[in-house]
Amino acid sequence: MRAWNPSIAAADARSNRLCVVLIALAIWSPFSLLAQMNPEKSGREIPVTRVPFVGCRSDGQTGPLAVPTAAAEMVQIDASAARRLAYYKAQDAPGVLAPRGWYCFGTYGSAGSSLFVAPQPIRRDDLFSPNWRGLTEPAIEVAYIYSGTSGRFEVARIIARLFPAQKAFAQRVIREERELGVPGDDFVFGPYPRDRLTFLTDRIVEYQTPPYCEGLGTDSRLQQNDASIDGVAILQGKTPDLLLLNVRLPPGMNDLTAYVIRQIERNNAVGLSK
């Protein structure tokens, strides 16, 4: 637990007050992302469109992996949005749509794999450094976390936050931690207070973490700043594994966020009704 410090406590209080104010503005403003209509709920059929494929370098438990190659990727998306997006993929990580011209890098290990995409170069040494605080600018992170390996602790933490139907899995992992002498203090049942959640099914939840707020969006390699973080969590399989997407785009690209999330859902969410 962090030792109490008057200056840190004051900074946290200011951050929390700013978080509340920004939530109110986001809900009120007709131009906020919360107020934007889903571009794919117009009742018309969305065409399948070709977008550029970008292979990403990756490194992890057994060393660097080959960069995957492909001519293009076929996605169900509006042509106007497709002209601004590409499909990024590392060898052992989920693929994701992101703005064209961005940089990418993947990581992998026994717990799972992740892909990071950002407008600035992503340094391998940063990703593997225990002192790296994370991405403070626009970025996309998509991770696949295994529940049958050491990744089960992260899966259980997210289940405790979002998926009450899978509560038994989280409780089982907590018992396992306690048997290993770990108190399990990281497990909090119930959502982050400031997050806005949309439950699509009992295994698929979309969320938004407001600016300067602690939430699912910042429980990642994306750090708090003056922009919200949107994402989706998807449970897969019986155990279950977890697919987790976090998206923070620049202001002029916020209209692309919904397309990024929908593509992940289409590729990975079995039985999701569109």
Contacts in CASP RR format, 6 or more apart in sequence:
PFRMAT RR
TARGET T0000
AUTHOR 0000-0000-0000
METHOD contacts of the structure
MODEL  1
MRAWNPSIAAADARSNRLCVVLIALAIWSPFSLLAQMNPEKSGREIPVTR
VPFVGCRSDGQTGPLAVPTAAAEMVQIDASAARRLAYYKAQDAPGVLAPR
GWYCFGTYGSAGSSLFVAPQPIRRDDLFSPNWRGLTEPAIEVAYIYSGTS
GRFEVARIIARLFPAQKAFAQRVIREERELGVPGDDFVFGPYPRDRLTFL
TDRIVEYQTPPYCEGLGTDSRLQQNDASIDGVAILQGKTPDLLLLNVRLP
PGMNDLTAYVIRQIERNNAVGLSK
1 185 0 8 1.000
2 8 0 8 1.000
15 212 0 8 1.000
15 213 0 8 1.000
15 224 0 8 1.000
16 213 0 8 1.000
18 211 0 8 1.000
18 212 0 8 1.000
19 194 0 8 1.000
19 210 0 8 1.000
19 211 0 8 1.000
19 212 0 8 1.000
19 213 0 8 1.000
20 194 0 8 1.000
22 210 0 8 1.000
22 211 0 8 1.000
22 212 0 8 1.000
22 213 0 8 1.000
22 226 0 8 1.000
23 194 0 8 1.000
23 210 0 8 1.000
23 213 0 8 1.000
25 32 0 8 1.000
26 32 0 8 1.000
26 33 0 8 1.000
26 34 0 8 1.000
26 210 0 8 1.000
26 211 0 8 1.000
26 228 0 8 1.000
27 34 0 8 1.000
27 35 0 8 1.000
29 35 0 8 1.000
33 208 0 8 1.000
33 228 0 8 1.000
33 230 0 8 1.000
33 254 0 8 1.000
33 257 0 8 1.000
34 196 0 8 1.000
34 208 0 8 1.000
36 254 0 8 1.000
36 255 0 8 1.000
36 258 0 8 1.000
38 258 0 8 1.000
38 262 0 8 1.000
39 78 0 8 1.000
39 81 0 8 1.000
39 255 0 8 1.000
39 258 0 8 1.000
39 259 0 8 1.000
40 46 0 8 1.000
40 78 0 8 1.000
40 258 0 8 1.000
40 259 0 8 1.000
40 262 0 8 1.000
40 274 0 8 1.000
46 76 0 8 1.000
46 77 0 8 1.000
46 78 0 8 1.000
47 76 0 8 1.000
47 77 0 8 1.000
47 78 0 8 1.000
47 79 0 8 1.000
48 74 0 8 1.000
48 75 0 8 1.000
48 76 0 8 1.000
49 74 0 8 1.000
49 75 0 8 1.000
49 76 0 8 1.000
49 77 0 8 1.000
49 78 0 8 1.000
49 79 0 8 1.000
49 82 0 8 1.000
50 72 0 8 1.000
50 73 0 8 1.000
50 74 0 8 1.000
50 82 0 8 1.000
51 72 0 8 1.000
51 73 0 8 1.000
51 75 0 8 1.000
51 77 0 8 1.000
51 82 0 8 1.000
51 85 0 8 1.000
51 86 0 8 1.000
51 87 0 8 1.000
51 97 0 8 1.000
52 72 0 8 1.000
52 73 0 8 1.000
52 86 0 8 1.000
52 87 0 8 1.000
52 100 0 8 1.000
53 69 0 8 1.000
53 70 0 8 1.000
53 71 0 8 1.000
53 72 0 8 1.000
53 73 0 8 1.000
53 86 0 8 1.000
53 87 0 8 1.000
53 89 0 8 1.000
54 86 0 8 1.000
54 87 0 8 1.000
54 88 0 8 1.000
54 89 0 8 1.000
54 101 0 8 1.000
54 104 0 8 1.000
55 67 0 8 1.000
55 68 0 8 1.000
55 69 0 8 1.000
55 70 0 8 1.000
55 88 0 8 1.000
55 89 0 8 1.000
55 90 0 8 1.000
55 104 0 8 1.000
56 67 0 8 1.000
56 68 0 8 1.000
56 88 0 8 1.000
56 89 0 8 1.000
56 90 0 8 1.000
56 93 0 8 1.000
56 104 0 8 1.000
56 105 0 8 1.000
56 106 0 8 1.000
56 115 0 8 1.000
56 117 0 8 1.000
57 64 0 8 1.000
57 67 0 8 1.000
57 90 0 8 1.000
57 104 0 8 1.000
57 105 0 8 1.000
57 106 0 8 1.000
57 124 0 8 1.000
58 64 0 8 1.000
58 65 0 8 1.000
58 67 0 8 1.000
58 90 0 8 1.000
58 91 0 8 1.000
58 92 0 8 1.000
58 93 0 8 1.000
58 105 0 8 1.000
58 106 0 8 1.000
58 107 0 8 1.000
58 108 0 8 1.000
58 113 0 8 1.000
58 115 0 8 1.000
59 65 0 8 1.000
59 105 0 8 1.000
59 106 0 8 1.000
59 107 0 8 1.000
59 108 0 8 1.000
59 124 0 8 1.000
59 128 0 8 1.000
60 107 0 8 1.000
60 108 0 8 1.000
60 109 0 8 1.000
60 128 0 8 1.000
61 108 0 8 1.000
61 109 0 8 1.000
61 110 0 8 1.000
65 90 0 8 1.000
65 91 0 8 1.000
65 92 0 8 1.000
65 108 0 8 1.000
66 91 0 8 1.000
67 90 0 8 1.000
67 91 0 8 1.000
68 89 0 8 1.000
68 90 0 8 1.000
68 91 0 8 1.000
70 89 0 8 1.000
72 87 0 8 1.000
73 87 0 8 1.000
73 89 0 8 1.000
75 82 0 8 1.000
75 87 0 8 1.000
75 97 0 8 1.000
75 263 0 8 1.000
76 263 0 8 1.000
76 266 0 8 1.000
77 85 0 8 1.000
77 97 0 8 1.000
77 259 0 8 1.000
77 262 0 8 1.000
77 263 0 8 1.000
78 259 0 8 1.000
81 255 0 8 1.000
81 256 0 8 1.000
81 259 0 8 1.000
84 99 0 8 1.000
84 100 0 8 1.000
84 253 0 8 1.000
84 256 0 8 1.000
85 97 0 8 1.000
85 98 0 8 1.000
85 99 0 8 1.000
85 100 0 8 1.000
85 256 0 8 1.000
85 259 0 8 1.000
85 260 0 8 1.000
86 97 0 8 1.000
86 98 0 8 1.000
86 99 0 8 1.000
86 100 0 8 1.000
86 101 0 8 1.000
86 102 0 8 1.000
87 95 0 8 1.000
87 96 0 8 1.000
87 97 0 8 1.000
88 95 0 8 1.000
88 96 0 8 1.000
88 97 0 8 1.000
88 98 0 8 1.000
88 102 0 8 1.000
88 104 0 8 1.000
88 115 0 8 1.000
88 117 0 8 1.000
89 95 0 8 1.000
89 96 0 8 1.000
89 115 0 8 1.000
90 104 0 8 1.000
90 105 0 8 1.000
90 106 0 8 1.000
90 108 0 8 1.000
90 113 0 8 1.000
90 115 0 8 1.000
91 108 0 8 1.000
92 108 0 8 1.000
92 113 0 8 1.000
93 106 0 8 1.000
93 107 0 8 1.000
93 108 0 8 1.000
93 113 0 8 1.000
93 114 0 8 1.000
93 115 0 8 1.000
93 142 0 8 1.000
93 143 0 8 1.000
93 144 0 8 1.000
94 113 0 8 1.000
94 115 0 8 1.000
94 142 0 8 1.000
94 143 0 8 1.000
94 144 0 8 1.000
94 243 0 8 1.000
94 264 0 8 1.000
94 267 0 8 1.000
94 268 0 8 1.000
95 115 0 8 1.000
95 142 0 8 1.000
95 267 0 8 1.000
96 115 0 8 1.000
96 117 0 8 1.000
96 140 0 8 1.000
96 142 0 8 1.000
96 245 0 8 1.000
96 260 0 8 1.000
96 263 0 8 1.000
96 264 0 8 1.000
97 256 0 8 1.000
97 259 0 8 1.000
97 260 0 8 1.000
97 263 0 8 1.000
98 104 0 8 1.000
98 117 0 8 1.000
98 140 0 8 1.000
98 260 0 8 1.000
99 119 0 8 1.000
99 249 0 8 1.000
99 253 0 8 1.000
99 256 0 8 1.000
101 119 0 8 1.000
102 117 0 8 1.000
102 118 0 8 1.000
102 119 0 8 1.000
103 117 0 8 1.000
103 118 0 8 1.000
103 119 0 8 1.000
103 120 0 8 1.000
103 121 0 8 1.000
103 122 0 8 1.000
104 115 0 8 1.000
104 116 0 8 1.000
104 117 0 8 1.000
104 118 0 8 1.000
104 122 0 8 1.000
105 115 0 8 1.000
105 116 0 8 1.000
105 122 0 8 1.000
105 123 0 8 1.000
105 124 0 8 1.000
105 127 0 8 1.000
106 113 0 8 1.000
106 114 0 8 1.000
106 115 0 8 1.000
106 116 0 8 1.000
106 127 0 8 1.000
107 113 0 8 1.000
107 114 0 8 1.000
107 116 0 8 1.000
107 127 0 8 1.000
107 128 0 8 1.000
108 114 0 8 1.000
110 146 0 8 1.000
110 149 0 8 1.000
110 150 0 8 1.000
110 151 0 8 1.000
111 145 0 8 1.000
111 146 0 8 1.000
111 149 0 8 1.000
111 150 0 8 1.000
111 151 0 8 1.000
111 154 0 8 1.000
112 143 0 8 1.000
112 144 0 8 1.000
112 145 0 8 1.000
112 146 0 8 1.000
112 149 0 8 1.000
112 151 0 8 1.000
113 143 0 8 1.000
113 144 0 8 1.000
114 141 0 8 1.000
114 142 0 8 1.000
114 143 0 8 1.000
114 144 0 8 1.000
114 221 0 8 1.000
115 141 0 8 1.000
115 142 0 8 1.000
115 143 0 8 1.000
116 122 0 8 1.000
116 127 0 8 1.000
116 135 0 8 1.000
116 139 0 8 1.000
116 140 0 8 1.000
116 141 0 8 1.000
116 221 0 8 1.000
117 139 0 8 1.000
117 140 0 8 1.000
117 141 0 8 1.000
118 135 0 8 1.000
118 137 0 8 1.000
118 138 0 8 1.000
118 139 0 8 1.000
118 140 0 8 1.000
119 137 0 8 1.000
119 138 0 8 1.000
119 250 0 8 1.000
120 137 0 8 1.000
126 132 0 8 1.000
126 134 0 8 1.000
127 221 0 8 1.000
133 223 0 8 1.000
134 221 0 8 1.000
134 222 0 8 1.000
134 223 0 8 1.000
135 141 0 8 1.000
135 221 0 8 1.000
135 222 0 8 1.000
135 223 0 8 1.000
136 223 0 8 1.000
136 225 0 8 1.000
137 225 0 8 1.000
138 227 0 8 1.000
138 248 0 8 1.000
138 249 0 8 1.000
138 250 0 8 1.000
138 253 0 8 1.000
139 221 0 8 1.000
139 222 0 8 1.000
139 246 0 8 1.000
139 248 0 8 1.000
140 245 0 8 1.000
140 246 0 8 1.000
140 247 0 8 1.000
140 248 0 8 1.000
140 249 0 8 1.000
140 260 0 8 1.000
141 220 0 8 1.000
141 221 0 8 1.000
141 222 0 8 1.000
141 244 0 8 1.000
141 245 0 8 1.000
141 246 0 8 1.000
142 243 0 8 1.000
142 244 0 8 1.000
142 245 0 8 1.000
142 246 0 8 1.000
142 264 0 8 1.000
143 220 0 8 1.000
143 242 0 8 1.000
143 243 0 8 1.000
143 244 0 8 1.000
143 245 0 8 1.000
144 241 0 8 1.000
144 242 0 8 1.000
144 243 0 8 1.000
145 151 0 8 1.000
145 154 0 8 1.000
145 155 0 8 1.000
145 241 0 8 1.000
145 242 0 8 1.000
145 243 0 8 1.000
145 244 0 8 1.000
146 152 0 8 1.000
146 155 0 8 1.000
146 241 0 8 1.000
147 155 0 8 1.000
147 156 0 8 1.000
147 169 0 8 1.000
147 239 0 8 1.000
147 240 0 8 1.000
147 241 0 8 1.000
147 242 0 8 1.000
148 239 0 8 1.000
148 241 0 8 1.000
152 173 0 8 1.000
153 173 0 8 1.000
153 177 0 8 1.000
153 186 0 8 1.000
154 242 0 8 1.000
155 169 0 8 1.000
155 173 0 8 1.000
155 240 0 8 1.000
155 241 0 8 1.000
155 242 0 8 1.000
156 169 0 8 1.000
156 170 0 8 1.000
156 172 0 8 1.000
156 173 0 8 1.000
156 174 0 8 1.000
156 187 0 8 1.000
157 170 0 8 1.000
157 186 0 8 1.000
157 187 0 8 1.000
157 219 0 8 1.000
158 216 0 8 1.000
158 233 0 8 1.000
158 242 0 8 1.000
158 244 0 8 1.000
159 166 0 8 1.000
159 167 0 8 1.000
159 169 0 8 1.000
159 170 0 8 1.000
159 235 0 8 1.000
159 242 0 8 1.000
160 167 0 8 1.000
160 170 0 8 1.000
160 187 0 8 1.000
160 188 0 8 1.000
160 189 0 8 1.000
160 190 0 8 1.000
161 188 0 8 1.000
161 189 0 8 1.000
161 190 0 8 1.000
161 191 0 8 1.000
161 192 0 8 1.000
161 216 0 8 1.000
162 190 0 8 1.000
162 191 0 8 1.000
162 197 0 8 1.000
162 205 0 8 1.000
162 207 0 8 1.000
162 216 0 8 1.000
162 233 0 8 1.000
163 202 0 8 1.000
163 203 0 8 1.000
163 205 0 8 1.000
163 233 0 8 1.000
163 235 0 8 1.000
164 189 0 8 1.000
164 190 0 8 1.000
164 202 0 8 1.000
165 202 0 8 1.000
165 203 0 8 1.000
166 203 0 8 1.000
166 235 0 8 1.000
166 240 0 8 1.000
167 189 0 8 1.000
169 239 0 8 1.000
169 240 0 8 1.000
170 187 0 8 1.000
170 189 0 8 1.000
173 187 0 8 1.000
174 184 0 8 1.000
174 187 0 8 1.000
177 183 0 8 1.000
177 184 0 8 1.000
178 184 0 8 1.000
191 197 0 8 1.000
191 207 0 8 1.000
191 216 0 8 1.000
192 209 0 8 1.000
192 213 0 8 1.000
192 214 0 8 1.000
192 215 0 8 1.000
192 216 0 8 1.000
192 219 0 8 1.000
194 209 0 8 1.000
194 210 0 8 1.000
194 213 0 8 1.000
194 214 0 8 1.000
194 215 0 8 1.000
195 207 0 8 1.000
195 208 0 8 1.000
195 209 0 8 1.000
195 213 0 8 1.000
195 215 0 8 1.000
195 216 0 8 1.000
195 217 0 8 1.000
196 207 0 8 1.000
196 208 0 8 1.000
196 210 0 8 1.000
197 205 0 8 1.000
197 206 0 8 1.000
197 207 0 8 1.000
198 205 0 8 1.000
198 206 0 8 1.000
198 207 0 8 1.000
199 205 0 8 1.000
200 206 0 8 1.000
200 265 0 8 1.000
200 269 0 8 1.000
200 272 0 8 1.000
200 273 0 8 1.000
201 269 0 8 1.000
201 271 0 8 1.000
201 272 0 8 1.000
203 234 0 8 1.000
203 235 0 8 1.000
203 236 0 8 1.000
203 240 0 8 1.000
204 232 0 8 1.000
204 233 0 8 1.000
204 234 0 8 1.000
204 235 0 8 1.000
204 265 0 8 1.000
204 269 0 8 1.000
204 272 0 8 1.000
205 232 0 8 1.000
205 233 0 8 1.000
206 230 0 8 1.000
206 231 0 8 1.000
206 232 0 8 1.000
206 261 0 8 1.000
207 216 0 8 1.000
207 217 0 8 1.000
207 230 0 8 1.000
207 231 0 8 1.000
207 232 0 8 1.000
207 233 0 8 1.000
208 228 0 8 1.000
208 229 0 8 1.000
208 230 0 8 1.000
208 231 0 8 1.000
209 215 0 8 1.000
209 216 0 8 1.000
209 217 0 8 1.000
209 218 0 8 1.000
209 228 0 8 1.000
209 229 0 8 1.000
210 228 0 8 1.000
211 224 0 8 1.000
211 225 0 8 1.000
211 226 0 8 1.000
211 227 0 8 1.000
211 228 0 8 1.000
212 224 0 8 1.000
212 225 0 8 1.000
212 226 0 8 1.000
213 224 0 8 1.000
214 224 0 8 1.000
216 229 0 8 1.000
216 231 0 8 1.000
216 233 0 8 1.000
216 246 0 8 1.000
217 229 0 8 1.000
217 231 0 8 1.000
217 246 0 8 1.000
218 224 0 8 1.000
218 229 0 8 1.000
220 229 0 8 1.000
220 244 0 8 1.000
220 246 0 8 1.000
222 229 0 8 1.000
222 246 0 8 1.000
222 248 0 8 1.000
225 248 0 8 1.000
227 248 0 8 1.000
227 251 0 8 1.000
228 248 0 8 1.000
229 246 0 8 1.000
229 247 0 8 1.000
229 248 0 8 1.000
230 246 0 8 1.000
230 247 0 8 1.000
230 248 0 8 1.000
230 257 0 8 1.000
230 261 0 8 1.000
231 244 0 8 1.000
231 245 0 8 1.000
231 246 0 8 1.000
231 247 0 8 1.000
231 261 0 8 1.000
232 244 0 8 1.000
232 245 0 8 1.000
232 261 0 8 1.000
232 264 0 8 1.000
232 265 0 8 1.000
233 242 0 8 1.000
233 243 0 8 1.000
233 244 0 8 1.000
233 245 0 8 1.000
234 242 0 8 1.000
234 243 0 8 1.000
234 244 0 8 1.000
234 264 0 8 1.000
234 265 0 8 1.000
234 268 0 8 1.000
234 269 0 8 1.000
235 241 0 8 1.000
235 242 0 8 1.000
235 243 0 8 1.000
236 242 0 8 1.000
236 243 0 8 1.000
236 268 0 8 1.000
236 270 0 8 1.000
243 264 0 8 1.000
243 268 0 8 1.000
245 260 0 8 1.000
245 261 0 8 1.000
245 264 0 8 1.000
247 257 0 8 1.000
247 260 0 8 1.000
247 261 0 8 1.000
249 256 0 8 1.000
249 257 0 8 1.000
249 260 0 8 1.000
265 272 0 8 1.000
266 272 0 8 1.000
266 274 0 8 1.000
END
